[in-house]
Amino acid sequence: MEKPIAVVTGASSGFGAATSRQLAAAGFDVICAARRADRIDALATEIGGRAVVADITSAADVARLADAAGPSIAVLVNNAGGALGQEPVGDADLAAWESMWRTNVFGTALVTKALLPAVLAAQGAIVFVTSTAADWGYEGGAGYCGAKAAERSMVESMRLELFDKPIRVMEICPGMAKTDGFALTRYGGDQARADAVYAGVADPLSADDVADAIVWMATRPAHVNIDRLVIRPRAQAANHKVFRTA
């Protein structure tokens, strides 16, 4: 029997790479999509999946991704995105804001629109990886929080628009997670500043923790929709309240 197809965007690292591995272990034929060819080629070889080099903000790249995936997609994980900078609004780097909106919002919408017919054909599931940043703003977070809130609006709207269709539309909102690049990218390669995010936190979430939850959501029975799942480390009671050792 042919394996059901799963597509994971942003698969070159972090949540995307971990989710690709776990979906493959769960029996899916995984299409790993990202911009970094060397990383997704290695990942696809490791898990027996397929690599598609794609920038989700490029209509041509997304069209190639849709062609590669084919007419039936059981699971789409909209993971590509990320944060850039943490300046107050008065000092905002609007080019960074634009980049965050292009990836987290417009790119995600482009992928979703292109692949939606195939997910409907498979009576499948779409999992959007947003963030607890979508819940409310915080100092320096206006650009990223706004982008993730807009992505959440996409989820909520689609669930209403497709209420009578055989598809599940879901959202996972990770809190503090330590992956191989999120904070480092956000702070422009400043390792000390990236490390400070997790200073004194014994056990932030790992990429595997989040991937495990994504795969659980995607593999529930067809009539079970996990509308929104918030996942945090035990040390993080809220975005602004984190237990840190001295």
VOPAGU-2260 file (C-alpha; in pm, 1 decimal, decimal comma):
REM VOPAGU-2260
SITE   aa  ch    i         X         Y         Z
SITE  MET   A    0       0,0       0,0       0,0
SITE  GLU   A    1     115,0     353,1     -73,0
SITE  LYS   A    2     200,2     563,5     225,1
SITE  PRO   A    3      -9,1     873,6     294,4
SITE  ILE   A    4     172,9    1192,3     200,3
SITE  ALA   A    5     270,5    1460,7     448,8
SITE  VAL   A    6     419,2    1796,6     354,3
SITE  VAL   A    7     625,4    1990,2     608,5
SITE  THR   A    8     742,5    2343,6     534,7
SITE  GLY   A    9    1045,6    2486,8     707,3
SITE  ALA   A   10    1179,9    2133,1     731,5
SITE  SER   A   11    1549,8    2219,8     731,3
SITE  SER   A   12    1576,6    2263,8    1110,4
SITE  GLY   A   13    1393,3    2293,2    1439,9
SITE  PHE   A   14    1028,8    2193,8    1459,8
SITE  GLY   A   15    1013,8    2116,4    1088,1
SITE  ALA   A   16    1300,8    1870,0    1083,7
SITE  ALA   A   17    1181,2    1698,6    1402,6
SITE  THR   A   18     824,2    1675,9    1271,0
SITE  SER   A   19     945,2    1529,6     941,9
SITE  ARG   A   20    1133,7    1257,9    1129,0
SITE  GLN   A   21     838,9    1171,9    1350,1
SITE  LEU   A   22     586,6    1169,4    1066,0
SITE  ALA   A   23     813,6     934,8     872,7
SITE  ALA   A   24     835,4     708,9    1177,5
SITE  ALA   A   25     454,1     713,2    1194,0
SITE  GLY   A   26     431,6     578,7     838,2
SITE  PHE   A   27     402,3     887,0     617,7
SITE  ASP   A   28     579,6     961,2     292,9
SITE  VAL   A   29     720,4    1297,8     397,2
SITE  ILE   A   30     796,5    1582,7     159,4
SITE  CYS   A   31    1051,8    1806,5     328,9
SITE  ALA   A   32    1025,0    2160,7     196,7
SITE  ALA   A   33    1268,4    2442,8     276,8
SITE  ARG   A   34    1515,7    2680,0     114,0
SITE  ARG   A   35    1836,6    2505,8     229,0
SITE  ALA   A   36    1890,0    2224,2     -19,3
SITE  ASP   A   37    2178,1    2055,5     161,1
SITE  ARG   A   38    1982,4    2019,7     483,8
SITE  ILE   A   39    1659,8    1886,0     338,8
SITE  ASP   A   40    1844,0    1653,7     102,4
SITE  ALA   A   41    2021,8    1499,6     401,5
SITE  LEU   A   42    1698,7    1482,6     601,0
SITE  ALA   A   43    1503,1    1322,1     318,1
SITE  THR   A   44    1776,2    1062,0     271,6
SITE  GLU   A   45    1775,3     989,7     645,4
SITE  ILE   A   46    1398,9     935,8     672,1
SITE  GLY   A   47    1325,5     793,5     327,2
SITE  GLY   A   48    1130,3    1101,8     227,6
SITE  ARG   A   49    1155,6    1355,1     -51,8
SITE  ALA   A   50    1315,8    1698,5     -58,0
SITE  VAL   A   51    1167,9    1995,4    -241,3
SITE  VAL   A   52    1367,4    2317,0    -233,5
SITE  ALA   A   53    1111,2    2591,6    -191,3
SITE  ASP   A   54    1084,7    2945,6     -63,7
SITE  ILE   A   55     722,5    2968,8      50,3
SITE  THR   A   56     704,8    3334,9     -53,9
SITE  SER   A   57     771,6    3239,0    -417,0
SITE  ALA   A   58     465,1    3147,0    -621,6
SITE  ALA   A   59     679,9    2947,5    -863,4
SITE  ASP   A   60     842,6    2749,8    -580,9
SITE  VAL   A   61     507,1    2677,3    -418,3
SITE  ALA   A   62     366,2    2561,6    -752,8
SITE  ARG   A   63     657,2    2315,9    -782,2
SITE  LEU   A   64     587,3    2196,5    -428,5
SITE  ALA   A   65     222,4    2134,7    -513,4
SITE  ASP   A   66     323,2    1941,6    -827,3
SITE  ALA   A   67     567,3    1728,8    -628,8
SITE  ALA   A   68     311,6    1649,9    -361,1
SITE  GLY   A   69      47,4    1543,3    -609,4
SITE  PRO   A   70    -332,3    1528,2    -585,3
SITE  SER   A   71    -365,0    1380,3    -235,5
SITE  ILE   A   72    -201,7    1516,8      81,3
SITE  ALA   A   73    -297,1    1359,5     413,0
SITE  VAL   A   74    -114,2    1611,8     633,4
SITE  LEU   A   75      15,5    1962,1     569,3
SITE  VAL   A   76     228,2    2115,5     843,8
SITE  ASN   A   77     261,5    2490,8     793,4
SITE  ASN   A   78     576,1    2541,7     996,2
SITE  ALA   A   79     791,2    2782,7     794,6
SITE  GLY   A   80     819,1    3127,4     949,7
SITE  GLY   A   81    1016,3    3277,8    1235,6
SITE  ALA   A   82    1101,3    3595,3    1424,0
SITE  LEU   A   83    1342,9    3876,5    1341,4
SITE  GLY   A   84    1454,1    4134,6    1596,1
SITE  GLN   A   85    1299,4    4258,7    1917,6
SITE  GLU   A   86    1298,4    4636,4    1902,5
SITE  PRO   A   87    1020,9    4860,6    2037,9
SITE  VAL   A   88     778,9    5001,8    1783,7
SITE  GLY   A   89     949,0    5341,1    1799,3
SITE  ASP   A   90    1271,8    5181,9    1675,7
SITE  ALA   A   91    1112,3    4916,4    1456,1
SITE  ASP   A   92    1306,6    4766,1    1167,8
SITE  LEU   A   93    1017,4    4765,7     923,1
SITE  ALA   A   94    1212,1    4561,4     670,3
SITE  ALA   A   95    1225,3    4284,8     931,4
SITE  TRP   A   96     852,5    4325,0     995,6
SITE  GLU   A   97     786,7    4292,6     623,8
SITE  SER   A   98     999,2    3978,1     606,7
SITE  MET   A   99     812,2    3822,6     900,5
SITE  TRP   A  100     477,6    3898,7     740,4
SITE  ARG   A  101     592,3    3761,9     404,7
SITE  THR   A  102     686,8    3427,0     557,2
SITE  ASN   A  103     450,0    3375,2     850,8
SITE  VAL   A  104     141,1    3516,7     680,1
SITE  PHE   A  105     162,9    3557,1     302,4
SITE  GLY   A  106     389,2    3257,1     247,0
SITE  THR   A  107     174,3    3036,6     466,8
SITE  ALA   A  108    -135,8    3154,0     282,3
SITE  LEU   A  109      31,0    3084,3     -54,3
SITE  VAL   A  110     117,5    2727,1      46,3
SITE  THR   A  111    -223,8    2665,3     200,3
SITE  LYS   A  112    -411,0    2792,8    -105,1
SITE  ALA   A  113    -199,9    2585,2    -342,5
SITE  LEU   A  114    -217,7    2260,0    -145,0
SITE  LEU   A  115    -572,1    2286,3      -8,4
SITE  PRO   A  116    -737,5    2094,0    -296,0
SITE  ALA   A  117    -504,3    1799,4    -236,4
SITE  VAL   A  118    -571,2    1802,4     138,7
SITE  LEU   A  119    -945,7    1809,8      72,4
SITE  ALA   A  120    -908,2    1520,5    -171,6
SITE  ALA   A  121    -738,8    1315,4     100,2
SITE  GLN   A  122    -987,7    1427,3     368,2
SITE  GLY   A  123    -673,0    1529,6     551,5
SITE  ALA   A  124    -545,1    1774,4     808,9
SITE  ILE   A  125    -361,5    2104,9     815,9
SITE  VAL   A  126    -158,1    2195,6    1123,8
SITE  PHE   A  127     -46,5    2556,7    1153,2
SITE  VAL   A  128     251,2    2619,9    1382,7
SITE  THR   A  129     184,9    2960,8    1534,5
SITE  SER   A  130     308,1    3067,5    1877,2
SITE  THR   A  131     194,6    3183,6    2218,2
SITE  ALA   A  132     310,4    3519,1    2078,9
SITE  ALA   A  133     -22,8    3524,5    1894,9
SITE  ASP   A  134    -205,7    3563,6    2226,2
SITE  TRP   A  135     -97,6    3919,9    2308,0
SITE  GLY   A  136     183,4    4165,0    2253,5
SITE  TYR   A  137     499,3    4202,1    2459,7
SITE  GLU   A  138     778,9    4455,7    2464,3
SITE  GLY   A  139     967,5    4438,5    2136,2
SITE  GLY   A  140     732,2    4178,9    1994,3
SITE  ALA   A  141     487,8    4384,0    1789,3
SITE  GLY   A  142     611,1    4266,2    1450,4
SITE  TYR   A  143     629,5    3897,1    1536,7
SITE  CYS   A  144     319,4    3892,7    1757,4
SITE  GLY   A  145     123,6    4066,3    1484,7
SITE  ALA   A  146     236,2    3820,2    1219,7
SITE  LYS   A  147     148,2    3518,4    1432,5
SITE  ALA   A  148    -187,4    3669,1    1529,2
SITE  ALA   A  149    -261,6    3715,7    1159,5
SITE  GLU   A  150    -168,3    3353,1    1094,7
SITE  ARG   A  151    -407,6    3250,2    1372,5
SITE  SER   A  152    -682,6    3449,9    1203,1
SITE  MET   A  153    -621,6    3241,0     892,3
SITE  VAL   A  154    -675,1    2922,8    1094,6
SITE  GLU   A  155    -993,3    3048,4    1256,2
SITE  SER   A  156   -1137,7    3173,7     928,2
SITE  MET   A  157   -1058,5    2853,6     740,9
SITE  ARG   A  158   -1220,0    2638,2    1006,2
SITE  LEU   A  159   -1543,7    2833,6     960,9
SITE  GLU   A  160   -1518,5    2842,1     582,3
SITE  LEU   A  161   -1462,2    2465,9     558,3
SITE  PHE   A  162   -1695,1    2353,6     836,7
SITE  ASP   A  163   -1891,8    2130,4     598,7
SITE  LYS   A  164   -1586,4    1978,6     429,1
SITE  PRO   A  165   -1393,7    1662,8     525,8
SITE  ILE   A  166   -1085,6    1844,1     651,7
SITE  ARG   A  167    -934,6    1927,1     989,3
SITE  VAL   A  168    -776,9    2269,5    1046,4
SITE  MET   A  169    -562,6    2291,9    1359,2
SITE  GLU   A  170    -319,3    2520,7    1538,2
SITE  ILE   A  171     -33,0    2446,8    1774,8
SITE  CYS   A  172     110,3    2731,8    1981,8
SITE  PRO   A  173     454,5    2657,2    2129,0
SITE  GLY   A  174     587,4    2862,7    2417,2
SITE  MET   A  175     954,0    2869,9    2515,7
SITE  ALA   A  176    1131,6    2617,1    2296,4
SITE  LYS   A  177    1504,6    2584,2    2246,3
SITE  THR   A  178    1581,1    2478,8    1891,8
SITE  ASP   A  179    1890,9    2497,5    1675,8
SITE  GLY   A  180    1828,3    2839,7    1533,5
SITE  PHE   A  181    1515,2    3031,9    1636,8
SITE  ALA   A  182    1667,0    3273,5    1889,1
SITE  LEU   A  183    1996,0    3297,8    1702,5
SITE  THR   A  184    1812,8    3403,4    1386,3
SITE  ARG   A  185    1595,3    3646,0    1578,5
SITE  TYR   A  186    1898,4    3824,6    1719,4
SITE  GLY   A  187    2096,8    3833,3    1397,7
SITE  GLY   A  188    2352,6    3571,1    1499,4
SITE  ASP   A  189    2424,1    3723,3    1843,0
SITE  GLN   A  190    2497,6    3401,6    2033,6
SITE  ALA   A  191    2518,2    3566,2    2376,4
SITE  ARG   A  192    2178,5    3730,8    2335,9
SITE  ALA   A  193    2026,0    3408,5    2206,0
SITE  ASP   A  194    2167,7    3211,0    2499,1
SITE  ALA   A  195    2027,6    3464,8    2746,7
SITE  VAL   A  196    1672,8    3374,7    2640,5
SITE  TYR   A  197    1713,7    3032,7    2801,2
SITE  ALA   A  198    1948,8    3126,0    3086,7
SITE  GLY   A  199    1856,2    2946,6    3406,4
SITE  VAL   A  200    1566,9    2754,9    3246,7
SITE  ALA   A  201    1634,9    2390,2    3320,7
SITE  ASP   A  202    1410,2    2233,9    3057,2
SITE  PRO   A  203    1269,1    2449,4    2779,0
SITE  LEU   A  204    1071,7    2262,5    2517,5
SITE  SER   A  205    1272,1    2077,1    2254,9
SITE  ALA   A  206    1190,6    2046,0    1886,8
SITE  ASP   A  207    1099,7    1682,4    1950,7
SITE  ASP   A  208     847,1    1783,6    2219,1
SITE  VAL   A  209     664,1    2005,0    1973,3
SITE  ALA   A  210     692,5    1753,6    1689,1
SITE  ASP   A  211     543,3    1483,3    1909,4
SITE  ALA   A  212     240,1    1704,3    1971,9
SITE  ILE   A  213     203,3    1791,1    1602,3
SITE  VAL   A  214     206,1    1425,6    1499,9
SITE  TRP   A  215     -45,9    1342,2    1773,7
SITE  MET   A  216    -278,4    1614,2    1644,9
SITE  ALA   A  217    -241,1    1503,9    1283,5
SITE  THR   A  218    -310,8    1138,3    1360,3
SITE  ARG   A  219    -630,3    1173,1    1565,8
SITE  PRO   A  220    -941,4    1007,1    1417,5
SITE  ALA   A  221   -1094,7    1191,6    1124,3
SITE  HIS   A  222   -1379,3    1330,8    1334,1
SITE  VAL   A  223   -1148,2    1476,7    1602,2
SITE  ASN   A  224   -1022,6    1833,6    1547,6
SITE  ILE   A  225    -772,6    1980,9    1793,4
SITE  ASP   A  226    -868,3    2343,7    1737,9
SITE  ARG   A  227    -577,4    2494,3    1930,6
SITE  LEU   A  228    -311,1    2332,9    2145,2
SITE  VAL   A  229     -86,3    2546,5    2367,7
SITE  ILE   A  230     236,5    2372,9    2466,6
SITE  ARG   A  231     485,3    2521,2    2712,0
SITE  PRO   A  232     764,6    2393,8    2934,7
SITE  ARG   A  233     660,8    2347,6    3296,9
SITE  ALA   A  234     891,2    2635,9    3394,0
SITE  GLN   A  235     689,6    2882,7    3184,9
SITE  ALA   A  236     361,1    2970,5    3352,0
SITE  ALA   A  237     298,6    3250,2    3099,5
SITE  ASN   A  238     497,4    3431,3    2832,1
SITE  HIS   A  239     619,1    3682,2    3090,6
SITE  LYS   A  240     655,0    3446,3    3389,3
SITE  VAL   A  241     938,4    3192,6    3367,7
SITE  PHE   A  242    1111,6    3013,7    3654,0
SITE  ARG   A  243    1487,3    3055,6    3628,9
SITE  THR   A  244    1749,3    2921,2    3864,8
SITE  ALA   A  245    2017,4    3158,3    3990,8
